[in-house]
Amino acid sequence: MRIVIQRTAHASVTINGTVKSKIGKGFLILVGIENGDALEDVEWLCHKVVGLRVFDDEKGVMNLSITDVGGDILVISQFTLMASYKKGNRPSYIRAADHSVAIPLYESFCARLEALLGKPVGSGEFGADMKVELLNDGPVTICMDTKNKE
């Protein structure tokens, strides 16, 4: 699994002209799932996300986690994170997991984040054409990949 975390002042996802989810201060997380990913990857990433200390403390130092600041999370599925671009100029998405694998892992990722955060997590719609807006705060953008745990 691969995620891109962006610290936000606010973010939203719109589908067919209707806002499905929106958040204030927190994280917009783009999630890419590939064949071979499992619940262990979900667990590892979710613990990393909620423990990530990238919010400013009273001294202006990035020392607080999303739970420390009571932040929100918006999770968007993003199969293009699994793009292979080694040959030619048209990316290949052959590494991206099939829906039968990706949807349950995406739903598990959202559910586990909700449990760890202690409140609902916003989401998009798997496979939909989504319009995502955010005001990246910082900017702070962090990439994590379960293939690089160590």
DSSP file with accessible surface (Angstrom, degrees, kcal/mol):
  #  RESIDUE AA STRUCTURE BP1 BP2  ACC     N-H-->O    O-->H-N    N-H-->O    O-->H-N    TCO  KAPPA ALPHA  PHI   PSI    X-CA   Y-CA   Z-CA
    1    1 A M              0   0    0      0, 0.0   145,-2.8     0, 0.0     2,-0.4   0.000 360.0 360.0 360.0 146.3    0.0    0.0    0.0
    2    2 A R  E     -AB  32 145A  62     30,-2.6    30,-3.3   143,-0.2     2,-0.3  -0.996 360.0-176.4-132.6 133.7    1.1    3.5   -0.7
    3    3 A I  E     -AB  31 144A   0    141,-3.0   141,-2.5    -2,-0.4     2,-0.5  -0.954  18.2-154.0-130.3 153.1   -0.3    6.7    0.7
    4    4 A V  E     -AB  30 143A  21     26,-2.0    26,-2.5    -2,-0.3     2,-0.5  -0.997  17.6-161.2-120.4 121.1    0.2   10.4    0.3
    5    5 A I  E     -AB  29 142A   4    137,-3.4   137,-2.7    -2,-0.5     2,-0.5  -0.913   6.8-173.1-106.2 128.7   -0.7   12.4    3.3
    6    6 A Q  E     -AB  28 141A  38     22,-2.7    22,-2.5    -2,-0.5     2,-0.4  -0.985  22.4-133.3-122.3 125.0   -1.3   16.2    3.0
    7    7 A R  E     -A   27   0A  14    133,-2.2   130,-3.0    -2,-0.5   133,-0.4  -0.628  35.8-162.6 -74.6 128.9   -1.8   18.3    6.1
    8    8 A T  E     -AB  26 136A   0     18,-3.2    18,-1.9    -2,-0.4   128,-0.2  -0.849  42.1-160.2-119.9 151.9   -4.8   20.5    5.4
    9    9 A A  E    S-     0   0A  40    126,-2.7     2,-0.3     1,-0.5    -1,-0.1   0.754  96.0 -20.2 -84.9 -35.3   -6.5   23.6    6.6
   10   10 A H  E     - B   0 135A 100    125,-0.7   125,-2.5    -3,-0.1    -1,-0.5  -0.952  67.8-179.1-164.7 156.4   -9.6   22.2    4.8
   11   11 A A  E     -CB  23 134A   2     12,-1.9    12,-2.9    -2,-0.3     2,-0.3  -0.984   0.9-178.2-156.0 156.5  -10.4   19.6    2.1
   12   12 A S  E     -CB  22 133A  21    121,-2.6   121,-2.5    -2,-0.3     2,-0.4  -0.983  17.5-142.7-153.1 161.3  -13.4   18.2    0.3
   13   13 A V  E     -CB  21 132A   0      8,-2.4     7,-2.6    -2,-0.3     8,-1.3  -1.000  16.1-164.2-129.9 131.8  -14.3   15.6   -2.3
   14   14 A T  E     -CB  19 131A  25    117,-2.7   117,-2.6    -2,-0.4     2,-0.4  -0.949   3.9-171.4-118.4 134.8  -17.1   16.3   -4.9
   15   15 A I  E >  S-CB  18 130A  15      3,-2.8     3,-1.9    -2,-0.4   115,-0.1  -0.995  74.9 -13.3-128.2 124.3  -18.8   13.6   -7.0
   16   16 A N  T 3  S-     0   0  156    113,-0.5    -1,-0.1    -2,-0.4     3,-0.1   0.877 130.3 -51.9  52.2  41.9  -21.3   14.5   -9.8
   17   17 A G  T 3  S+     0   0   73      1,-0.2     2,-0.5    -3,-0.0    -1,-0.3   0.456 118.1 107.6  80.4   0.6  -21.5   18.1   -8.5
   18   18 A T  E <  S-C   15   0A  99     -3,-1.9    -3,-2.8     0, 0.0     2,-0.5  -0.939  72.3-123.7-116.2 130.3  -22.3   17.1   -4.9
   19   19 A V  E     -C   14   0A  78     -2,-0.5    -5,-0.3    -5,-0.3     3,-0.1  -0.579  28.0-179.3 -70.2 118.9  -19.9   17.4   -2.0
   20   20 A K  E     +     0   0A  99     -7,-2.6     2,-0.3    -2,-0.5    -1,-0.2   0.861  65.5   1.3 -86.5 -42.2  -19.6   13.9   -0.5
   21   21 A S  E     +C   13   0A  19     -8,-1.3    -8,-2.4   101,-0.1    -1,-0.3  -0.997  60.4 179.1-146.6 148.1  -17.2   14.7    2.3
   22   22 A K  E     -C   12   0A 165     -2,-0.3     2,-0.3   -10,-0.2   -10,-0.2  -0.989   4.4-173.7-149.0 150.2  -15.4   17.7    3.7
   23   23 A I  E     -C   11   0A  20    -12,-2.9   -12,-1.9    -2,-0.3     3,-0.1  -0.917  14.0-146.0-135.1 165.2  -13.0   18.3    6.6
   24   24 A G  S    S-     0   0   28      1,-0.4   -16,-0.1    -2,-0.3    -1,-0.1   0.198  73.7  -0.3 -98.5-132.8  -11.3   21.2    8.3
   25   25 A K  S    S+     0   0  101    -15,-0.1    47,-2.6    46,-0.1    -1,-0.4  -0.307 104.5  65.7 -59.3 130.1   -7.8   20.9    9.9
   26   26 A G  E    S-Ad   8  72A   0    -18,-1.9   -18,-3.2    45,-0.3     2,-0.4  -0.970  82.5 -33.4 161.6-140.6   -6.4   17.5    9.4
   27   27 A F  E     -Ad   7  73A   1     45,-2.5    47,-2.5    -2,-0.3     2,-0.5  -0.967  25.6-158.6-124.5 134.5   -5.2   15.1    6.7
   28   28 A L  E     -Ad   6  74A   2    -22,-2.5   -22,-2.7    -2,-0.4     2,-0.5  -0.957  26.1-165.2 -98.4 124.4   -6.2   14.4    3.2
   29   29 A I  E     -Ad   5  75A   0     45,-3.2    47,-3.0    -2,-0.5     2,-0.5  -0.964  12.7-159.6-120.0 121.0   -4.9   10.9    2.5
   30   30 A L  E     -Ad   4  76A  29    -26,-2.5   -26,-2.0    -2,-0.5     2,-0.5  -0.855  17.3-157.9 -93.6 131.8   -4.6    9.4   -1.0
   31   31 A V  E     -Ad   3  77A   3     45,-2.7    47,-3.4    -2,-0.5     2,-0.4  -0.959  13.5-173.8-122.0 125.3   -4.5    5.6   -0.9
   32   32 A G  E     -A    2   0A   0    -30,-3.3   -30,-2.6    -2,-0.5     2,-0.4  -0.960   9.0-165.0-114.3 132.8   -3.1    3.3   -3.6
   33   33 A I        -     0   0   11     -2,-0.4    64,-2.7   -32,-0.2     2,-0.3  -0.961   4.7-170.2-121.0 134.3   -3.5   -0.5   -3.1
   34   34 A E  B >   -F   96   0B  20     -2,-0.4     3,-2.0    62,-0.3    62,-0.2  -0.789  38.2 -80.2-120.0 162.3   -1.6   -3.1   -5.1
   35   35 A N  T 3  S+     0   0   77     60,-1.5     3,-0.1    -2,-0.3    -1,-0.1  -0.346 117.5  35.7 -56.5 137.8   -1.9   -6.9   -5.4
   36   36 A G  T 3  S+     0   0   71      1,-0.4    -1,-0.3    -3,-0.0     2,-0.1   0.233  84.4 129.7  98.3 -14.3   -0.3   -8.6   -2.4
   37   37 A D    <   +     0   0   12     -3,-2.0    -1,-0.4     3,-0.1     2,-0.3  -0.435  34.8 179.7 -71.0 152.6   -1.3   -5.9    0.1
   38   38 A A    >>  -     0   0   29     -3,-0.1     4,-1.4    -2,-0.1     3,-1.2  -0.851  46.0 -83.3-145.6 177.8   -3.0   -7.2    3.2
   39   39 A L  H 3> S+     0   0  101      1,-0.3     4,-2.6    -2,-0.3     5,-0.2   0.795 121.6  64.6 -60.6 -28.4   -4.6   -6.2    6.5
   40   40 A E  H 3> S+     0   0  132      1,-0.2     4,-2.3     2,-0.2    -1,-0.3   0.872 101.4  50.7 -62.2 -35.3   -1.2   -6.0    8.1
   41   41 A D  H <> S+     0   0   16     -3,-1.2     4,-2.5     2,-0.2     5,-0.2   0.907 109.3  50.4 -67.6 -41.7   -0.4   -3.2    5.7
   42   42 A V  H  X S+     0   0    4     -4,-1.4     4,-2.7     2,-0.2     5,-0.2   0.947 111.8  47.9 -58.5 -49.6   -3.6   -1.4    6.7
   43   43 A E  H  X S+     0   0   70     -4,-2.6     4,-2.1     1,-0.2     5,-0.2   0.929 112.5  47.9 -60.2 -47.2   -2.7   -1.7   10.4
   44   44 A W  H  X S+     0   0   71     -4,-2.3     4,-1.9     1,-0.2    -1,-0.2   0.945 114.9  45.1 -61.1 -48.0    0.9   -0.5   10.0
   45   45 A L  H  X S+     0   0    0     -4,-2.5     4,-2.8     1,-0.2    -2,-0.2   0.912 110.7  53.0 -64.5 -43.9   -0.1    2.5    7.9
   46   46 A C  H  X S+     0   0    0     -4,-2.7     4,-2.3    -5,-0.2     5,-0.2   0.913 109.9  48.1 -61.3 -41.1   -3.0    3.5   10.2
   47   47 A H  H  X S+     0   0   89     -4,-2.1     4,-1.4    -5,-0.2    -1,-0.2   0.895 112.3  49.8 -66.4 -38.0   -0.8    3.5   13.3
   48   48 A K  H  X S+     0   0  101     -4,-1.9     4,-1.0    -5,-0.2    -2,-0.2   0.916 110.5  50.9 -63.5 -43.4    1.8    5.6   11.4
   49   49 A V  H >< S+     0   0    0     -4,-2.8     3,-0.7     1,-0.2    17,-0.4   0.946 112.6  43.2 -61.5 -51.6   -0.8    8.1   10.3
   50   50 A V  H 3< S+     0   0   17     -4,-2.3    17,-0.7     1,-0.2    16,-0.2   0.781 117.7  46.9 -71.4 -21.4   -2.4    8.7   13.8
   51   51 A G  H 3< S+     0   0   46     -4,-1.4     2,-0.2    -5,-0.2    -1,-0.2   0.572  81.2 119.4 -91.6  -9.6    1.1    8.9   15.4
   52   52 A L    <<  -     0   0   34     -4,-1.0     2,-1.2    -3,-0.7    14,-0.5  -0.385  55.1-150.4 -63.6 120.3    2.6   11.2   12.8
   53   53 A R        +     0   0  151     -2,-0.2    12,-0.3     1,-0.2    -1,-0.1  -0.719  50.7 125.5 -98.3  88.8    3.7   14.4   14.6
   54   54 A V        +     0   0   10     -2,-1.2     2,-0.4    10,-0.9    -1,-0.2   0.211  42.8  97.0-129.0  13.3    3.4   17.1   11.9
   55   55 A F  E    S-G   64   0C   2      9,-2.4     9,-2.6    -3,-0.2     8,-1.9  -0.850  79.4-104.2-105.6 144.1    1.1   19.7   13.7
   56   56 A D  E     -G   62   0C  81     -2,-0.4     6,-0.2     6,-0.3     2,-0.1  -0.374  28.1-150.0 -69.8 138.4    2.6   22.7   15.4
   57   57 A D    >   -     0   0   24      4,-2.3     3,-2.1    -2,-0.1    -1,-0.1  -0.208  47.7 -76.0 -87.9-170.7    2.8   22.8   19.2
   58   58 A E  T 3  S+     0   0  166      1,-0.3    -2,-0.1     2,-0.1    -1,-0.0   0.716 134.3  53.3 -64.8 -16.1    2.7   26.1   21.2
   59   59 A K  T 3  S-     0   0  170      2,-0.2    -1,-0.3     0, 0.0     3,-0.1   0.362 119.9-107.2 -97.4   2.2    6.3   26.8   20.2
   60   60 A G  S <  S+     0   0   47     -3,-2.1     2,-0.4     1,-0.3    -2,-0.1   0.665  76.8 135.0  81.3  16.4    5.6   26.4   16.5
   61   61 A V        -     0   0   80     -6,-0.1    -4,-2.3     1,-0.0     2,-1.4  -0.830  66.9-115.2-101.2 134.3    7.4   23.1   16.3
   62   62 A M  E    S+G   56   0C  95     -2,-0.4    -6,-0.3    -6,-0.2    -9,-0.1  -0.528  73.8 123.4 -68.2  95.9    5.8   20.2   14.4
   63   63 A N  E     +     0   0C  60     -8,-1.9     2,-0.3    -2,-1.4    -1,-0.2   0.316  42.7  87.1-139.5   1.7    5.4   18.0   17.5
   64   64 A L  E     -G   55   0C  47     -9,-2.6    -9,-2.4    -3,-0.2   -10,-0.9  -0.865  61.4-137.7-115.2 147.3    1.7   17.1   17.7
   65   65 A S     >  -     0   0    8     -2,-0.3     4,-1.5   -12,-0.3     6,-0.2  -0.413  34.2-100.3 -91.7 172.8   -0.3   14.3   16.1
   66   66 A I  H  >>S+     0   0    0    -14,-0.5     5,-2.3   -17,-0.4     4,-0.6   0.859 125.5  51.6 -62.6 -34.0   -3.7   14.5   14.5
   67   67 A T  H >45S+     0   0   67    -17,-0.7     3,-0.6     1,-0.2    -1,-0.2   0.882 104.7  56.9 -71.5 -34.1   -5.2   13.1   17.7
   68   68 A D  H 345S+     0   0   99      1,-0.2    -1,-0.2     2,-0.1    -2,-0.2   0.850 114.9  37.3 -61.8 -36.0   -3.5   15.8   19.8
   69   69 A V  H 3<5S-     0   0   40     -4,-1.5    -1,-0.2    -3,-0.0    -2,-0.2   0.418 108.7-119.6 -98.8   1.0   -5.1   18.5   17.7
   70   70 A G  T <<5 +     0   0   47     -3,-0.6    -3,-0.2    -4,-0.6    -4,-0.1   0.826  54.2 172.5  66.1  32.2   -8.5   16.9   17.2
   71   71 A G      < -     0   0    2     -5,-2.3   -45,-0.3    -6,-0.2     2,-0.2  -0.127  27.0-123.3 -75.2 167.7   -8.0   16.9   13.5
   72   72 A D  E     -d   26   0A  49    -47,-2.6   -45,-2.5   -48,-0.0     2,-0.4  -0.688  15.1-144.3-105.9 162.7  -10.1   15.3   10.8
   73   73 A I  E     -d   27   0A   1     47,-0.4    49,-2.5    -2,-0.2     2,-0.4  -0.995   9.0-169.7-132.6 135.7   -9.2   12.8    8.0
   74   74 A L  E     -de  28 122A   0    -47,-2.5   -45,-3.2    -2,-0.4     2,-0.5  -0.997  13.2-160.8-121.0 123.9  -10.5   12.5    4.5
   75   75 A V  E     -de  29 123A   0     47,-2.6    49,-1.4    -2,-0.4     2,-0.4  -0.929   7.9-175.2-113.2 128.1   -9.4    9.3    2.6
   76   76 A I  E     -d   30   0A   2    -47,-3.0   -45,-2.7    -2,-0.5     2,-0.2  -0.979  25.1-126.5-124.0 127.9   -9.5    9.1   -1.2
   77   77 A S  E     +d   31   0A  15     -2,-0.4     2,-0.2   -47,-0.2   -45,-0.2  -0.508  29.9 179.2 -70.2 141.0   -8.8    5.9   -3.2
   78   78 A Q    >   +     0   0   59    -47,-3.4     3,-1.9    -2,-0.2     4,-0.2  -0.642  16.7 176.6-150.1  82.0   -6.1    6.6   -5.8
   79   79 A F  G >  S+     0   0  120      1,-0.3     3,-2.1    -2,-0.2    -1,-0.1   0.775  77.0  74.6 -62.0 -22.8   -5.1    3.7   -8.0
   80   80 A T  G >  S+     0   0   49      1,-0.3     3,-1.6     2,-0.2    -1,-0.3   0.686  77.2  76.2 -67.6 -13.6   -2.7    6.0  -10.0
   81   81 A L  G <  S+     0   0   35     -3,-1.9    -1,-0.3     1,-0.3    -2,-0.2   0.726  91.2  57.0 -64.6 -19.0   -0.3    5.9   -7.0
   82   82 A M  G <  S+     0   0    0     -3,-2.1    13,-0.4    -4,-0.2    -1,-0.3   0.252  81.1 140.2 -95.0  13.4    0.6    2.5   -8.3
   83   83 A A    <   -     0   0   17     -3,-1.6     2,-0.5    12,-0.1    10,-0.2  -0.254  43.3-148.5 -61.1 140.0    1.6    3.7  -11.7
   84   84 A S  B     +H   92   0D  38      8,-2.9     8,-2.5     1,-0.1    10,-0.1  -0.947  21.1 171.0-106.6 130.3    4.6    2.2  -13.4
   85   85 A Y        +     0   0  179     -2,-0.5    -1,-0.1     6,-0.2    -2,-0.0   0.143  42.8 108.3-127.0  18.9    6.3    4.7  -15.7
   86   86 A K  S    S+     0   0  187      1,-0.1     2,-0.5     6,-0.1    -1,-0.1   0.845  75.5  51.2 -71.3 -35.3    9.5    2.9  -16.6
   87   87 A K  S    S-     0   0  186      3,-0.1     3,-0.3    -3,-0.1    -1,-0.1  -0.910 115.4 -35.8-109.2 124.7    8.6    2.2  -20.2
   88   88 A G  S    S-     0   0   62     -2,-0.5     0, 0.0     1,-0.2     0, 0.0  -0.133  83.3 -70.0  67.0-161.8    7.4    5.0  -22.5
   89   89 A N  S    S+     0   0  170      2,-0.1    -1,-0.2     1,-0.0    -3,-0.0   0.404 104.7  86.0-113.5  -2.8    5.2    7.9  -21.5
   90   90 A R  S    S-     0   0  224     -3,-0.3    -3,-0.1    -5,-0.0    -6,-0.1  -0.898  79.4-128.4-102.3 115.2    1.9    6.2  -20.9
   91   91 A P        -     0   0   50      0, 0.0     2,-0.4     0, 0.0    -6,-0.2  -0.259  13.7-139.9 -62.6 149.0    1.8    4.9  -17.3
   92   92 A S  B     -H   84   0D  53     -8,-2.5    -8,-2.9     1,-0.1     3,-0.2  -0.889  11.8-168.1-107.2 139.3    0.8    1.3  -16.6
   93   93 A Y    >   +     0   0   87     -2,-0.4     3,-1.6   -10,-0.2   -10,-0.1   0.046  49.0 122.3-113.6  26.8   -1.5    0.4  -13.7
   94   94 A I  T 3  S+     0   0  137      1,-0.3    -1,-0.1   -10,-0.1   -11,-0.1   0.776  70.7  58.9 -63.3 -25.0   -0.9   -3.3  -13.8
   95   95 A R  T 3  S+     0   0   84    -13,-0.4   -60,-1.5    -3,-0.2    -1,-0.3   0.696  81.6 104.3 -76.9 -19.9    0.3   -3.2  -10.1
   96   96 A A  B <  S-F   34   0B  15     -3,-1.6   -62,-0.3   -62,-0.2   -17,-0.1  -0.415  79.9-110.7 -65.4 138.0   -2.9   -1.7   -8.9
   97   97 A A        -     0   0   12    -64,-2.7   -64,-0.1     1,-0.1    -1,-0.1  -0.327  30.4-105.5 -69.7 149.6   -5.1   -4.3   -7.1
   98   98 A D    >>  -     0   0  106      1,-0.1     4,-3.2     4,-0.1     3,-1.6  -0.314  36.7-103.6 -64.4 159.5   -8.4   -5.5   -8.6
   99   99 A H  H 3> S+     0   0  114      1,-0.3     4,-2.1     2,-0.2    -1,-0.1   0.842 120.4  64.0 -55.0 -36.0  -11.6   -4.2   -7.0
  100  100 A S  H 34 S+     0   0   96      1,-0.2    -1,-0.3     2,-0.2    -3,-0.0   0.788 117.0  28.0 -63.0 -25.4  -12.1   -7.5   -5.2
  101  101 A V  H <> S+     0   0   49     -3,-1.6     4,-1.5     2,-0.1    -2,-0.2   0.828 122.2  49.8 -97.5 -45.3   -8.9   -6.9   -3.3
  102  102 A A  H  X S+     0   0    3     -4,-3.2     4,-2.9     1,-0.2     5,-0.2   0.893 104.3  54.8 -69.2 -43.1   -8.7   -3.1   -3.2
  103  103 A I  H  X S+     0   0   51     -4,-2.1     4,-2.8    -5,-0.2     5,-0.3   0.953 109.5  45.6 -62.0 -49.7  -12.3   -2.2   -2.0
  104  104 A P  H  > S+     0   0   62      0, 0.0     4,-2.3     0, 0.0    -1,-0.2   0.908 115.8  47.5 -61.1 -36.5  -12.1   -4.4    1.2
  105  105 A L  H  X S+     0   0   14     -4,-1.5     4,-2.5     2,-0.2    -2,-0.2   0.903 111.8  49.9 -70.3 -38.8   -8.7   -3.0    2.0
  106  106 A Y  H  X S+     0   0   12     -4,-2.9     4,-2.4     2,-0.2    -1,-0.2   0.942 112.8  46.9 -61.6 -46.6   -9.7    0.6    1.4
  107  107 A E  H  X S+     0   0  121     -4,-2.8     4,-2.6    -5,-0.2    -2,-0.2   0.897 112.4  50.2 -64.4 -38.1  -12.8    0.1    3.6
  108  108 A S  H  X S+     0   0   42     -4,-2.3     4,-2.8    -5,-0.3     5,-0.2   0.891 108.4  53.3 -65.4 -39.6  -10.6   -1.5    6.3
  109  109 A F  H  X S+     0   0    0     -4,-2.5     4,-2.3     2,-0.2    -2,-0.2   0.946 112.1  44.2 -60.3 -48.2   -8.2    1.4    6.1
  110  110 A C  H  X S+     0   0   14     -4,-2.4     4,-2.3     1,-0.2    -2,-0.2   0.925 114.9  48.6 -63.3 -45.1  -11.0    3.9    6.7
  111  111 A A  H  X S+     0   0   55     -4,-2.6     4,-2.2     2,-0.2    -2,-0.2   0.897 111.6  48.9 -64.1 -41.2  -12.6    1.8    9.5
  112  112 A R  H  X S+     0   0   76     -4,-2.8     4,-2.4     2,-0.2     5,-0.2   0.905 110.3  50.8 -67.9 -39.2   -9.3    1.4   11.3
  113  113 A L  H  X S+     0   0    0     -4,-2.3     4,-2.9    -5,-0.2     5,-0.3   0.915 109.0  52.3 -61.9 -42.2   -8.5    5.1   11.1
  114  114 A E  H  X>S+     0   0   77     -4,-2.3     4,-2.3     1,-0.2     5,-0.9   0.921 110.3  48.3 -58.8 -44.1  -12.0    5.8   12.5
  115  115 A A  H  <5S+     0   0   67     -4,-2.2    -2,-0.2     1,-0.2    -1,-0.2   0.924 116.3  42.1 -63.6 -44.4  -11.3    3.5   15.4
  116  116 A L  H  <5S+     0   0   46     -4,-2.4    -2,-0.2     1,-0.2    -1,-0.2   0.853 118.6  45.1 -71.9 -34.4   -7.9    5.0   16.1
  117  117 A L  H  <5S-     0   0   22     -4,-2.9    -2,-0.2    -5,-0.2    -1,-0.2   0.776 101.1-134.2 -79.7 -28.8   -9.1    8.6   15.7
  118  118 A G  T  <5S+     0   0   67     -4,-2.3    -3,-0.2    -5,-0.3    -4,-0.1   0.697  75.0  65.7  81.0  19.4  -12.2    8.1   17.7
  119  119 A K  S   <S-     0   0   67     -5,-0.9    -1,-0.2    -6,-0.2    -2,-0.2  -0.976  94.6 -66.5-161.1 165.1  -14.5    9.8   15.2
  120  120 A P        -     0   0  105      0, 0.0     2,-0.4     0, 0.0   -47,-0.4  -0.199  41.0-144.2 -59.6 148.9  -15.8    9.4   11.6
  121  121 A V        -     0   0   12    -49,-0.1   -47,-0.2   -11,-0.1     2,-0.1  -0.941  16.0-126.8-112.3 133.3  -13.4    9.6    8.7
  122  122 A G  E     -e   74   0A  16    -49,-2.5   -47,-2.6    -2,-0.4     2,-0.3  -0.415  32.9-178.9 -74.8 155.4  -14.5   11.2    5.4
  123  123 A S  E     -e   75   0A  28    -49,-0.2   -47,-0.2    -2,-0.1  -110,-0.1  -0.967  23.7-132.1-149.1 165.9  -14.1    9.3    2.2
  124  124 A G        -     0   0    4    -49,-1.4     2,-0.4    -2,-0.3   -49,-0.1   0.062  44.8 -85.7 -92.3-149.4  -14.7    9.5   -1.5
  125  125 A E    >   -     0   0  101    -48,-0.1     3,-2.3     3,-0.1     5,-0.0  -0.988  42.6-112.6-130.0 120.3  -16.3    6.8   -3.6
  126  126 A F  T 3  S+     0   0   53     -2,-0.4     3,-0.1     1,-0.3   -48,-0.0  -0.255  98.7   3.5 -56.2 126.4  -14.1    3.9   -4.9
  127  127 A G  T 3  S+     0   0   60      1,-0.3    -1,-0.3   -50,-0.1     2,-0.1   0.388 100.3 128.7  82.1  -3.3  -13.8    4.1   -8.6
  128  128 A A  S <  S-     0   0   25     -3,-2.3     2,-0.9     1,-0.1    -1,-0.3  -0.423  70.7-107.1 -82.4 159.9  -15.8    7.3   -9.1
  129  129 A D        -     0   0  116     -2,-0.1  -113,-0.5    -3,-0.1     2,-0.4  -0.784  52.7-173.8 -82.3 108.0  -14.7   10.4  -10.9
  130  130 A M  E     -B   15   0A  33     -2,-0.9     2,-0.6  -115,-0.1  -115,-0.2  -0.844  27.8-147.8-113.2 146.4  -13.9   12.7   -8.0
  131  131 A K  E     -B   14   0A 121   -117,-2.6  -117,-2.7    -2,-0.4     2,-0.5  -0.963  22.8-165.9-109.1 116.4  -13.0   16.3   -7.7
  132  132 A V  E     -B   13   0A  53     -2,-0.6     2,-0.4  -119,-0.2  -119,-0.2  -0.906   6.7-175.4-110.6 129.0  -10.7   16.8   -4.7
  133  133 A E  E     +B   12   0A 124   -121,-2.5  -121,-2.6    -2,-0.5     2,-0.3  -0.945   9.8 161.8-120.3 144.8  -10.0   20.2   -3.3
  134  134 A L  E     -B   11   0A  60     -2,-0.4     2,-0.6  -123,-0.2  -123,-0.2  -0.987  38.0-139.2-155.6 154.1   -7.6   21.1   -0.5
  135  135 A L  E     -B   10   0A  94   -125,-2.5  -126,-2.7    -2,-0.3  -125,-0.7  -0.960  33.4-142.9-110.1 102.6   -5.7   23.9    1.1
  136  136 A N  E     -B    8   0A  41     -2,-0.6     2,-0.7  -128,-0.2  -128,-0.3  -0.575  12.3-141.1 -71.0 122.4   -2.4   22.2    1.9
  137  137 A D  E    S-     0   0A  62   -130,-3.0     3,-0.3    -2,-0.4  -130,-0.2  -0.767  74.3 -10.3 -91.7 111.5   -1.2   23.7    5.2
  138  138 A G  E    S-     0   0A  55     -2,-0.7    -1,-0.1     1,-0.3     2,-0.1  -0.564 106.7 -90.7 135.1 -72.3    2.5   24.3    5.3
  139  139 A P  E    S+     0   0A 106      0, 0.0     2,-0.5     0, 0.0    -1,-0.3   0.535  73.4 170.6 -74.8 144.5    2.7   22.8    2.8
  140  140 A V  E     +     0   0A  19   -133,-0.4  -133,-2.2    -3,-0.3     2,-0.4  -0.991   1.8 164.2-124.1 117.7    3.2   19.4    4.5
  141  141 A T  E     -B    6   0A  69     -2,-0.5     2,-0.4  -135,-0.2  -135,-0.2  -0.988   9.0-178.3-136.6 126.4    3.1   16.3    2.2
  142  142 A I  E     -B    5   0A  50   -137,-2.7  -137,-3.4    -2,-0.4     2,-0.4  -0.990  12.3-153.1-130.4 134.2    4.4   12.9    3.3
  143  143 A C  E     -B    4   0A  94     -2,-0.4     2,-0.4  -139,-0.2  -139,-0.2  -0.875  13.3-176.0-105.5 138.1    4.5    9.7    1.3
  144  144 A M  E     -B    3   0A  25   -141,-2.5  -141,-3.0    -2,-0.4     2,-0.4  -0.988   5.0-174.8-132.1 144.2    4.5    6.3    3.0
  145  145 A D  E >   -B    2   0A  15     -2,-0.4     3,-2.2  -143,-0.2  -143,-0.2  -0.994  25.7-142.8-139.8 129.0    4.8    2.8    1.4
  146  146 A T  G >  S+     0   0    8   -145,-2.8     3,-0.7    -2,-0.4  -144,-0.1   0.663 101.4  68.1 -67.3 -12.7    4.4   -0.5    3.2
  147  147 A K  G 3  S+     0   0  105   -146,-0.4    -1,-0.3     1,-0.2     3,-0.2   0.573 100.3  51.0 -78.2  -8.5    7.2   -1.9    1.0
  148  148 A N  G <   +     0   0  120     -3,-2.2    -1,-0.2     1,-0.1    -3,-0.1  -0.272  67.6 129.9-121.1  45.6    9.6    0.5    2.8
  149  149 A K    <         0   0   80     -3,-0.7    -1,-0.1    -5,-0.1    -2,-0.1   0.797 360.0 360.0 -69.7 -31.1    8.7   -0.3    6.4
  150  150 A E              0   0  229     -3,-0.2     0, 0.0     0, 0.0     0, 0.0  -0.724 360.0 360.0-110.8 360.0   12.3   -0.8    7.5
